[in-house]
Amino acid sequence: MRGGLFNQKQLKILKLRARGFTQLETAKELGTSRANVSMIEWRARKKLDKARETIQAYEALQSSHTVSVDKGTKLAEVPMIVLHEGDKRHIHIKSDIIEIVRLVKALKPVVVREGKVLRGLEFKINERGKLEVSG
């Protein structure tokens, strides 16, 4: 099995950990120490974080359209603003109304109070219709 950025040991450890093994159980299974498992897992997770950052940066480069939503906009109006902008640019946005609301509500720190957006938001739409939000 190919592991991309991961070496075989990292893949084995991540697989066992994903199956619910503790670091100690993983160490016993692989015939090594818990400290060694911890270090290898930490390095693998660092690689994973770097890969995610790389993909995010690449997708940001592919993002050719930005939609701004002003502070004070009603949350219920946000999806229609975003979807309308996609329609104007002939881009099929892959997120529906509920998903767009979830994206906004998932932002930290909180951006919605009493049904209104607390600060301006910026949605990025790439050519494939993938949506990202910041604010």
Steps between C-alpha positions, in 0.01 A plus 500: 500500500630845409502754775556832328699707746491230769758226539384144571551528879294820513223337297490198730482719809232730358296200389513338845423829674203554267373156603498616863833360623672703770862596450601230748294234319645615168852477641440143619351404163805636316762392752622847590464752782205730565736798477610387154138462388425847638789656309416323173132591531587864576722519190227343286241747626740789428529371142122476480459859623754620243320310223168657600658847501647431155164392360329801655759734349462336159122526512532866596704552183224334299241724662409758243185650644439675830164586652486749786220502755465814708484523877138506617370279218231255614636144513198381299604731213864387483444178297291682241768769459768234445291278272384799292862607450586148382209508256614836363843351427354173362658293777305216656572533873515156656373619839129538565327754727539286812870435435568871448330581832706227669822642354416841645398361840821293518724808482696585813469736673122502466374719214124469549289642779125546504480386139740763364860493383724681753778585253560493129547158340688400189404195297737361241360293215734301280423397143378157615245659734679430826425759764715634786409770749705728724413794711 
